[in-house]
Amino acid sequence: MTLRAGAGKAVVELPSSLFPVDGFTTVHDPLHVRVLLLDDSTTRVCITVIEQTTHQRARRYGTRG
């Protein structure tokens, strides 16, 4: 069995029409998305991580995150 793997990273481009969002009016630091792909010819798994500006759970439940 051969396991193939790949990884990547890209900047998330936010359109100016999206602002203001969560109190931000411009992009201060670029947000990134990272991907890890594993494939053994039978099963393919993709793990994706997306940076975000806020933690929605903290806002929804009134906790501090």
C-alpha positions in Angstrom: 0.0 0.0 0.0 1.3 3.5 -0.9 0.3 6.5 1.1 0.4 9.8 -0.8 0.2 13.1 1.1 0.0 16.7 0.1 -0.3 20.0 1.9 -1.0 23.6 1.0 -1.6 27.1 2.3 -3.4 30.1 0.7 -4.4 33.6 1.7 -8.2 34.1 2.1 -9.2 37.1 0.0 -12.0 39.1 1.6 -14.0 41.3 -0.7 -14.3 45.0 0.4 -18.1 44.6 0.2 -17.9 42.2 3.2 -16.7 44.9 5.6 -17.4 45.9 8.3 -17.3 42.4 9.8 -16.9 41.8 13.6 -15.9 45.4 14.1 -13.1 45.3 11.5 -13.2 47.8 8.5 -10.1 46.5 6.7 -7.8 43.5 6.6 -5.1 44.0 9.3 -3.4 40.6 9.0 -4.1 38.2 6.2 -6.2 35.1 7.0 -5.0 31.8 5.8 -6.5 28.4 4.9 -4.3 25.3 5.3 -5.0 21.8 3.9 -3.6 18.4 4.5 -4.6 15.6 2.0 -3.9 11.9 2.6 -4.7 9.2 0.0 -3.9 5.5 0.1 -5.8 4.7 -3.2 -8.7 3.4 -1.2 -9.5 6.2 1.1 -8.9 10.0 0.7 -9.0 12.3 3.8 -8.7 16.0 3.7 -8.1 18.1 6.8 -8.8 21.8 6.4 -8.0 24.6 8.9 -9.4 28.1 8.3 -8.3 31.1 10.4 -11.1 33.3 11.7 -11.4 36.6 13.4 -13.8 35.6 16.2 -15.0 32.6 18.1 -18.7 32.2 17.5 -19.3 29.9 20.5 -18.0 32.6 22.9 -20.6 35.1 21.4 -23.4 32.6 21.3 -23.1 31.3 24.9 -22.0 34.5 26.5 -18.6 33.1 27.5 -15.2 34.6 26.9 -13.0 32.8 24.5 
